[in-house]
Amino acid sequence: MGMSDDDVKVHDALKKLESGLKNIKPSKVLLVGDIMMDCYIHGFANNLNSRAPVPVLKETSRDVDVGAAAHVARGLDSLGLKSHLYGIVGDDDSGLAILDMLEQEGVETSGIAVLEDRTTTVKTRLLGAREGLIKGEQLLLRWDIEDDKPISNDALESLIERTIENIPNSSCLILSDYGLGVLNDQGAERLISEAKKHNVPIIADPKLTGLHRTQGVDWVLFQSKGLELMRRRIGAATGAEAAASLLESNDWKHLLILEGQDGVTIHSKDEETVHVQCMLEEIRQMIGLIDAAAVAVATAISLDLSVEETAQLANAASECILVADRTDRFVLRLDDMIDRIGEIAWSLQVSKR
């Protein structure tokens, strides 16, 4: 039994993506948002503390990595694009370490402001497993170091002005909003207005409490749990109904939903909904999933892909993250993406024989 017409269409789209990634040309992607450091402490949790019902973690290793907008920037450069990252870190060990890690990987850091009176955000996750068991780790605790003081108006104004200067001739603008103060209402409005003036597509990864800072953008990224929360909040009967309402009320063009093992769905204001099913039998983790989607959409814009092709690319990017081992640092790499797209195309052929 051969492939159906729909299967052939998907297979051809995947081969087009594979070719496009192999021949991708660097394009300037502007990225504005919160920057942080991620720390992962791994170990064995075999016992409970004698004085409280909490596990005792025996540390075996730890990983330190860039997070939030910095993680997206590294993914963009890894896929062959050229990120221009604008954000803020503190003049402390964590902030300087972030700059050093990005510079070592060739990521442009001249747009990152270092503020003397600022504490760099650090998110630490403790992950434990029972020694001798096959099953993977579980998150035991996360603790955050954050600066509660608002960023000065002068620093924010300088950051927005420098970004606006670079909007012309950019392939797209990404707003990576973790609610830490870099993207305030006024700054986001100015960036969106300027990008639209120059016909530069805008991708937004917003907090659900910051949707008003995404009015009029082209692409918005949610995980499925985010859409479900919004469905309840606005009283919609289904996720599709909630998506249609959000697209209309916020003047978005596309809403991309990351559904983990269920794949990727793109709801569009003026086009049919597109769904791509995940091909994985099981997943290992979901850290960095939405960052990977931002990179995938920026890549799709650079390659001038259709919505259907963008969904295929975003799904392949998601699958790379969902099967990542912790030693992979949960970042997209060009070779991994090309290999994954090739595997999906091959699986489609084999399953229809």
Buried (B, 14 or more C-beta within 10 A) or exposed (E): EEBEEEBBEBBEBBEBBBEBBEEBEEBBBBBBBBBBBBBBBBBBBBEEEEEEEEBBBEEEEEBBBBBBBBBBBBBBBBBBBBBBBBBBBBEBEBBBBBBEBBEEEEBBBEBBBBBEEBBBBBBBBBBBBBEEEEEEBEEBEEEEBBBEEEBEEEBBEEBBEBBBEBBEEBBBBBBBBBBBBBBBEEBBBBBBEBBBEEEBBBBBBBBEEBBEBBBBBBBBBBBBEBBBBBBEEEEBEEBBEBBBBBBEEBEBBBBBBBBBBEBBBBBBBEEEBBBBEBBBEEBBBBBBBBBBBBBBBBBBBBBEBEBBBBBBBBBBBBBBBBBBEBEBBBBBBBEBBBBBBBBBBEEBEEEEE
